[in-house]
Amino acid sequence: MANPCTCPFSVPKLKSISLANLRVDQLNPRLADPRPTSQAETLEAIARWDERKLLAIAKHIQASGLDPSSLPIVMQEGARSQFYVVLEGNRRITAAKALGNPDLVRSGMSDGTHRALRALPSRTIDDVMCVVVKTREEARPWIELRHQGEQGGAGLIPWLSMEAARFAEQSGGRPSYGLRAMRFLAEAGALDEATEGLIKKGFPLTTLERLLNSPDIRRVIGLSKDKGDWVAHFPDAEVAKPLRRIVSDLAHKHIKVSHVDDVELMKKYIGKFKTSDLPDPSTRKTAPHALGTDPKAGPRKAKRAKKARRSHERVAWVPAGFSLSIADKRCSNIFIELQELRIEKFRNSGAVLSRVFLELSLDHYLARDGFWNQQKIDNSKLRDKMTATAIKLNGLGMLTTNELKAIQRAAKDDARLAPMITTFNGYIHSSKMVPIVGDLNSEWEVLAPLFSAIWP
């Protein structure tokens, strides 16, 4: 029989406690001296520690509730007290209280962030399931486990980019083209042992995604995108050559994101590839195939991999296979309607609805995290909103330089260069503006990356 546990800590108990009876900890290690002396000061100090992160927690709680996988750890204030001090989970409890009463953190937030907090739909949280301990010392090992790093594997180990991409893909999120390219190389046994070892320690998947998002790079490799997967224009073994070189360069840190962060640098990088790192032009296929299937039986078998639908061939307003994760209910409903509208039959209603969807999406993004205040959003033109959003998303690495430039051109006043904004406004305000399918398709192709970045 195994020896009984001799640890000095009692077994914690679970208890549902009224949110009103939970008090944030004035001794919270995040708070610098001098320490707050009241609950009001403590709530404001926690908000002030990082107001944008507190707003992010509030948004998550508003949308999904409190995290059931990580319960707050609390300690009763006194033997007969109805109140409990939060030893672990102070930011979550502060955010939950602020959702019900934003004024609790008013002095700890800037005007823009507090306005964004007040704009969140109301969500009442009455009771919170908590882990109750008797002393601070009893809570110490669990708090250390959450806040002092990996601790040799005992603590929390954050996902690397590859792991995060796998989870997103498994959860029905946006497909990761970089991950699928990596999977192709792994299944083909195209990577050497040293490179595979480096990949396991951490791989810059976002930089690979940036490269593969470039039409110039894809053209050299011989790849096209088709409904979340890759279509190859050369035999798999030929496509593997440049992919292997790119992945190896990234894994061995021969290149960094700063080496390929614009179109010209990307062209310069791939222009240095040796012939042995490029597909043999003579092997180019007349009919493309799904990457990894490499048909050998000729055209008939190759037809199983559907060729990417050209924009002018699409039936609905939203191309098949294009999906977004939209948090705003009205924007989500409009997007669903656009998915169902046939582009040929509903050109006018679809054009107006797409104009509305664009502006509401931009307004939502600009209001998020207090980037713009509501007055500025209400008083700004569509072109200014579109340009500001695109510039910010490019700075965050969510839009490529090419995509940014296309959006900036589309937002210009000069209709000879880019009539998109003028056309969009005309759909609503001009009785003589008749939507043309070709124009509508071109407009969508420019805006699709912007929508994907706003609603990731």
C-alpha positions in Angstrom: 0.0 0.0 0.0 1.4 3.4 -0.9 2.3 5.8 1.8 -0.3 8.5 2.5 0.5 12.1 1.5 2.5 14.0 4.1 2.2 17.4 2.4 1.6 20.3 4.8 -1.3 21.6 2.8 -5.0 20.7 3.2 -7.1 19.7 0.3 -8.7 22.9 -1.2 -12.5 23.1 -1.4 -14.7 24.4 -4.2 -17.3 26.9 -3.4 -19.7 29.1 -5.4 -19.3 32.7 -4.1 -21.2 35.8 -5.0 -19.1 38.1 -7.2 -20.1 41.0 -4.8 -18.4 39.1 -1.9 -15.1 38.7 -3.7 -12.5 41.3 -2.9 -9.4 41.9 -5.0 -6.1 41.6 -3.1 -4.4 44.7 -2.0 -1.2 42.7 -1.7 -1.3 41.6 -5.4 2.3 41.3 -6.5 1.5 43.1 -9.7 0.8 46.3 -7.8 3.8 48.6 -7.0 4.3 50.5 -3.7 2.7 52.4 -2.2 0.0 49.8 -1.9 -3.7 50.7 -2.3 -5.6 51.1 0.9 -9.1 50.3 -0.2 -11.1 48.1 -2.6 -11.8 51.1 -4.9 -8.1 52.0 -5.1 -7.1 48.3 -5.7 -9.6 47.9 -8.6 -8.3 51.1 -10.2 -4.7 50.0 -9.7 -5.3 46.6 -11.3 -6.9 48.4 -14.3 -4.0 50.8 -14.5 -1.5 48.0 -14.5 -2.5 47.3 -18.1 -5.8 48.8 -19.1 -5.9 47.2 -22.6 -5.3 43.7 -21.3 -8.0 44.2 -18.7 -10.3 45.3 -21.6 -9.3 42.2 -23.5 -10.2 40.0 -20.5 -13.6 41.8 -20.1 -14.3 41.2 -23.8 -13.5 37.5 -23.4 -15.6 37.1 -20.3 -18.5 39.0 -22.0 -18.4 36.6 -24.9 -17.5 33.3 -23.2 -17.9 33.7 -19.4 -15.3 33.1 -16.8 -12.6 30.4 -17.6 -13.8 27.2 -16.0 -10.4 25.6 -16.5 -8.7 28.1 -14.2 -10.7 28.9 -11.1 -9.9 31.9 -8.8 -8.1 30.9 -5.6 -9.6 32.8 -2.6 -9.2 33.0 1.2 -12.0 33.9 3.7 -11.3 37.3 5.3 -12.3 35.9 8.7 -14.0 32.9 10.3 -17.4 34.6 10.3 -16.9 36.9 7.3 -19.0 36.6 4.1 -16.1 38.2 2.1 -13.2 36.4 0.4 -9.8 37.8 -0.7 -8.8 36.8 -4.3 -5.3 35.4 -4.1 -5.2 34.2 -7.7 -7.3 35.6 -10.5 -7.5 39.3 -9.5 -7.5 40.6 -13.1 -10.3 38.3 -14.1 -12.4 39.2 -11.1 -11.7 42.9 -11.7 -12.8 42.6 -15.3 -16.0 40.7 -14.3 -16.9 43.4 -11.8 -16.2 46.1 -14.4 -18.5 44.5 -16.9 -21.3 45.1 -14.4 -20.1 48.5 -13.3 -17.5 50.1 -15.5 -17.2 53.1 -13.2 -15.3 50.8 -10.7 -12.2 51.2 -12.9 -12.8 54.6 -14.4 -9.8 56.3 -12.8 -7.6 53.4 -13.9 -8.3 53.7 -17.6 -7.9 56.3 -20.4 -11.0 57.8 -21.9 -10.9 55.6 -25.0 -10.4 52.3 -23.2 -13.1 53.1 -20.7 -15.4 54.1 -23.5 -14.7 50.7 -25.2 -15.4 48.9 -21.9 -18.8 50.7 -21.5 -19.7 49.9 -25.0 -19.5 46.1 -24.3 -22.9 44.4 -24.1 -23.9 43.9 -20.5 -23.3 40.5 -18.9 -24.3 39.9 -15.3 -22.2 37.5 -13.4 -23.8 36.7 -10.0 -21.7 33.8 -8.7 -18.2 32.6 -9.3 -16.9 29.0 -8.6 -13.7 29.4 -6.6 -11.0 27.3 -4.9 -11.0 28.1 -1.2 -7.8 27.8 0.8 -7.2 28.6 4.5 -4.0 30.6 4.2 -1.8 32.4 1.7 0.9 29.8 2.2 -1.5 27.1 1.1 -2.1 28.9 -2.2 1.5 29.7 -2.8 2.6 26.6 -4.8 -0.4 26.9 -7.2 0.2 30.6 -7.7 3.9 30.0 -8.4 2.9 27.3 -10.9 0.9 29.9 -12.9 3.2 32.8 -12.7 6.8 31.6 -12.6 7.4 30.2 -16.0 7.7 26.6 -17.1 9.6 25.4 -14.0 11.1 22.5 -15.8 7.8 21.5 -17.3 5.6 21.7 -14.1 4.4 25.2 -14.9 2.4 26.5 -17.9 4.2 26.0 -21.2 2.9 28.4 -23.9 2.2 27.1 -27.3 4.6 27.9 -30.1 3.3 29.2 -33.4 3.1 25.7 -34.9 1.1 24.4 -32.0 -1.2 27.3 -32.0 -1.8 26.9 -35.7 -2.6 23.2 -35.3 -5.2 24.0 -32.6 -6.8 26.7 -34.7 -7.0 24.4 -37.6 -8.5 21.6 -35.5 -11.0 24.0 -34.0 -12.4 24.9 -37.4 -10.5 28.2 -37.6 -8.8 29.7 -40.7 -6.6 27.2 -42.5 -2.9 27.7 -42.0 -1.3 27.4 -45.4 2.2 27.5 -43.8 1.3 24.6 -41.6 0.0 22.6 -44.5 3.2 23.2 -46.4 5.1 22.0 -43.4 3.0 19.0 -43.1 3.6 18.2 -46.8 7.4 18.4 -46.3 7.2 16.2 -43.2 5.0 13.5 -44.9 7.3 13.6 -47.9 10.4 13.1 -45.7 11.9 16.1 -47.4 13.6 17.7 -44.3 16.9 16.6 -42.8 17.2 15.6 -39.1 18.9 18.8 -38.0 16.1 21.0 -39.5 13.4 18.9 -38.0 15.1 19.2 -34.6 15.2 23.0 -34.9 11.6 23.1 -35.9 10.5 21.3 -32.8 12.3 23.9 -30.7 10.4 26.8 -32.3 9.7 27.8 -35.9 8.7 31.2 -37.3 5.5 30.0 -38.9 4.2 33.6 -39.4 7.2 34.4 -41.5 6.6 31.4 -43.7 3.0 32.4 -44.0 4.1 35.9 -45.1 6.4 34.4 -47.8 3.7 32.0 -49.0 1.2 34.8 -49.1 3.2 36.5 -51.8 2.0 35.8 -55.4 5.6 36.1 -56.6 6.9 33.5 -54.2 4.0 31.1 -55.0 4.6 31.5 -58.7 8.3 30.5 -58.3 7.3 27.5 -56.1 4.5 26.5 -58.4 1.6 26.7 -55.9 -1.9 28.2 -55.9 -4.5 28.4 -53.1 -7.7 26.6 -53.4 -10.3 26.5 -50.6 -7.9 26.3 -47.7 -5.4 24.0 -49.4 -2.6 24.0 -51.9 -2.7 23.2 -55.6 0.6 22.3 -57.2 1.6 23.1 -60.8 4.7 20.9 -60.7 5.2 17.3 -59.4 5.4 17.2 -55.6 9.1 16.4 -55.7 9.7 19.6 -57.7 7.6 21.8 -55.4 9.4 20.4 -52.4 12.7 21.9 -53.6 12.0 25.6 -53.0 9.8 24.8 -50.0 12.5 22.8 -48.3 15.0 25.6 -49.0 12.7 28.2 -47.4 11.8 26.1 -44.4 15.5 25.3 -43.8 16.6 28.9 -44.1 13.9 29.9 -41.5 14.7 27.0 -39.1 18.5 27.7 -39.2 17.9 31.5 -39.0 19.6 32.2 -42.3 16.7 34.6 -42.9 14.5 36.6 -40.5 11.3 38.5 -41.0 13.2 41.8 -41.5 14.9 40.1 -44.6 11.6 39.5 -46.3 9.2 42.1 -45.0 8.3 43.7 -48.4 7.8 42.6 -52.0 11.3 43.6 -53.2 13.1 41.9 -50.4 11.1 38.7 -51.1 12.0 38.8 -54.8 15.6 39.4 -53.9 15.6 36.5 -51.5 14.1 33.9 -53.9 16.1 35.3 -56.8 19.2 34.0 -55.1 18.0 30.4 -55.2 20.2 27.9 -57.1 18.7 25.9 -60.0 18.8 22.9 -57.7 16.4 24.7 -55.3 13.8 25.4 -58.0 11.3 23.3 -59.9 12.4 22.0 -63.3 10.4 24.2 -65.7 10.0 21.3 -68.1 8.0 19.3 -65.5 5.2 21.9 -65.3 1.8 20.2 -65.3 -0.9 21.1 -67.8 -3.5 20.3 -65.0 -2.7 21.2 -61.4 -3.2 18.7 -58.6 -3.8 18.9 -54.8 -0.4 19.1 -53.1 0.6 15.7 -51.8 -1.4 13.6 -54.2 1.0 14.0 -57.2 -1.1 12.2 -59.8 0.8 9.7 -62.0 -2.0 8.5 -64.2 -2.3 11.6 -66.4 -5.1 14.2 -66.8 -8.0 12.0 -65.6 -6.6 11.5 -62.2 -5.4 15.1 -62.0 -9.0 16.3 -62.4 -9.8 15.0 -58.9 -8.1 18.1 -57.5 -10.4 20.9 -58.4 -8.8 23.9 -60.0 -9.1 27.1 -58.0 -12.3 28.9 -59.0 -11.5 32.2 -60.8 -13.2 35.2 -59.2 -15.5 35.9 -62.2 -16.8 32.3 -62.0 -18.1 32.5 -58.5 -21.8 32.2 -57.9 -22.4 33.9 -54.5 -21.2 37.3 -53.3 -18.8 35.7 -50.9 -16.6 33.1 -52.7 -17.0 29.5 -51.7 -14.5 28.5 -49.0 -14.0 32.0 -47.7 -14.9 32.2 -44.0 -14.6 34.7 -41.2 -14.9 34.5 -37.4 -17.1 37.5 -36.7 -17.6 38.5 -33.1 -20.2 41.3 -33.8 -23.7 39.9 -34.2 -24.9 42.3 -36.9 -21.8 42.0 -39.0 -22.0 38.2 -38.7 -25.7 38.3 -39.9 -24.8 40.6 -42.9 -21.9 38.3 -43.8 -24.2 35.2 -43.7 -26.6 37.0 -46.0 -23.8 37.9 -48.4 -22.9 34.2 -48.5 -26.4 33.4 -49.6 -27.0 36.1 -52.2 -26.3 35.1 -55.8 -24.1 37.8 -57.4 -25.8 37.8 -60.8 -29.4 38.0 -59.5 -28.8 40.4 -56.5 -26.2 42.8 -57.8 -27.9 45.9 -56.4 -28.9 44.6 -52.9 -25.5 42.8 -52.6 -23.6 45.9 -53.6 -25.3 48.0 -50.9 -25.0 45.3 -48.3 -21.3 44.8 -49.0 -20.8 48.6 -48.6 -22.5 48.4 -45.2 -20.5 45.3 -44.2 -17.2 47.1 -45.1 -17.9 50.2 -43.0 -19.3 48.3 -40.0 -16.3 46.0 -40.0 -14.0 49.1 -40.1 -15.9 50.8 -37.3 -15.7 47.7 -35.2 -12.0 47.4 -35.6 -11.3 51.1 -35.0 -13.4 51.1 -31.8 -11.7 47.9 -30.6 -9.2 48.6 -27.8 -10.0 52.3 -28.1 -7.9 52.8 -31.2 -10.3 55.6 -32.3 -12.9 57.2 -30.2 -16.5 57.1 -31.3 -16.7 60.8 -32.3 -13.7 60.3 -34.7 -15.3 57.2 -36.2 -18.6 58.9 -36.7 -17.0 62.0 -38.4 -14.5 60.2 -40.6 -14.9 59.2 -44.2 -14.9 55.6 -45.4 -11.5 56.1 -47.2 -9.9 57.4 -44.0 -11.2 54.5 -42.0 -10.0 52.0 -44.5 -6.6 53.5 -44.8 -6.0 53.8 -41.0 -7.2 50.2 -40.4 -5.0 48.8 -43.2 -1.9 50.6 -42.0 -2.4 49.3 -38.4 -3.0 45.7 -39.6 0.1 45.9 -41.8 2.1 47.0 -38.8 0.8 44.0 -36.9 1.9 41.7 -39.7 -1.7 40.8 -40.6 -1.6 42.4 -44.0 1.3 42.2 -46.4 2.9 45.3 -48.0 1.3 44.4 -51.3 -2.2 44.1 -49.7 -1.7 47.4 -47.9 -0.7 49.1 -51.1 -3.8 47.7 -53.0 -6.1 49.0 -50.2 -4.4 52.4 -50.2 -4.8 52.7 -53.9 -8.5 51.7 -53.6 -9.0 54.4 -51.0 -7.6 57.3 -53.1 -9.7 60.1 -54.4 -8.4 59.7 -57.9 -11.1 57.6 -59.6 -8.8 57.0 -62.6 -6.5 55.0 -60.3 -8.9 53.3 -58.0 -12.7 54.0 -58.2 -13.6 51.7 -55.4 -14.7 54.1 -52.7 -16.5 56.4 -55.2 -18.2 53.3 -56.6 -19.2 52.0 -53.2 -20.7 55.3 -52.2 -22.4 55.4 -55.6 -24.2 52.1 -54.9 -26.1 53.8 -52.1 -26.4 57.5 -53.2 -26.6 57.4 -57.0 -29.6 56.1 -58.9 -27.4 55.9 -62.1 -24.7 53.6 -60.5 -25.3 50.1 -61.8 -23.1 47.4 -60.2 -21.1 45.4 -62.8 -20.2 41.9 -61.8 -16.6 42.3 -63.0 -16.1 45.4 -60.8 -17.7 43.6 -57.8 -15.3 40.7 -58.1 -12.3 43.0 -58.3 -13.5 45.0 -55.3 -13.9 41.8 -53.3 -10.4 40.5 -54.2 -8.9 43.7 -52.8 -11.0 43.7 -49.7 -10.8 40.0 -48.8 -7.4 40.2 -47.0 -8.7 43.2 -45.1 -11.8 41.3 -43.9 -9.7 38.3 -43.0 -7.4 40.5 -40.9 -10.3 42.3 -39.1 -12.1 39.1 -38.4 -9.3 36.5 -37.8 
